[in-house]
């Protein structure tokens, strides 16, 4: 069997191409209208595309030559010595494999999306995009349904309008902290919690440097280390270089003393170290230490590279720590940013910052709802 896709401005022309190439025995498996240059071409020019098949295909150009290779379920492919012909035959096989790949992808798509509501083409397209970037299915469908209800008549054909509406809806869901202050904080004592390796220490280094060098604030850093695991060395070195006063504390008394010592400072950043969110005792100790100094802001730092299932576990475990803000790190490491929306919907705490690299202090930005909505939809990354 030979399967081939033909595309032309009209159905008649596409069928003409098919007959010319495959002969009059070819049959049309599928026909559809397609946008000229892929899904985000806004020119509105459409072409007709048909998927055609011919059983027992023989290349009409090779009619008078001996059948150069034959194959069936049991026979191997046999080549004769004509190199040119061999190459043509390999090309033919490659082409057929390409077609099979497309068909398999279509079947996979069909299986994935078969339970989706029957939606106008453009809405289905943006729904697929939300699912591709790992927005939870139920949430993605709800958003698309809301956009659906707000459209009428020809607006369904306007993909730009649909995306604008969707960005509006996502922005409204992603709460962020107010943009007025230079450093996104009004509190004097600010704590950072979250699993190890997400970027807490790096984020503190970025914020402390900006607060000191750009905003001209007096800042200090306290590292609350419940395990004496020497993870504080990195922060200590940074604090020395940046000439920022620094203390490591291991108990409630020590943290209270350190805060008292830095009473003249405008801002005190508290880093917390631990082993894992699975260690309840450790989380309790961190909680006790923090509540003894009552930080005005407690940031939960989350990496967008973490699996959503693990994020749910982290949210559950860290909720005892009086978290009131969120920071998302490592946006440079993935394009599947639906996780931000999933978390925003679940937690309803404002997002304060996003970080997108290891450079201190520049790879950090205050969170902006609209910008986050756009990067989730991969409309304009940073
Ligand atoms: P902590 O254990 O939560 O304090 O995490 P660290 O601050 O020690 O960071 C762990 C690793 O992540 C380090 O290699 C950092 O350089 C890296 N990191 C932190 N923030 C970012 C970011 O926004 N993007 C990338 N690509 N790496 C980051």
Boltz pocket constraint, residues with backbone or C-beta under 6 A from the ligand:
constraints:
  - pocket:
      binder: B
      contacts: [[A, 194], [A, 195], [A, 196], [A, 197], [A, 198], [A, 199], [A, 200], [A, 201], [A, 202], [A, 203], [A, 272], [A, 329], [A, 330], [A, 331], [A, 332], [A, 333], [A, 355], [A, 356], [A, 357], [A, 358], [A, 363]]
      max_distance: 6.0
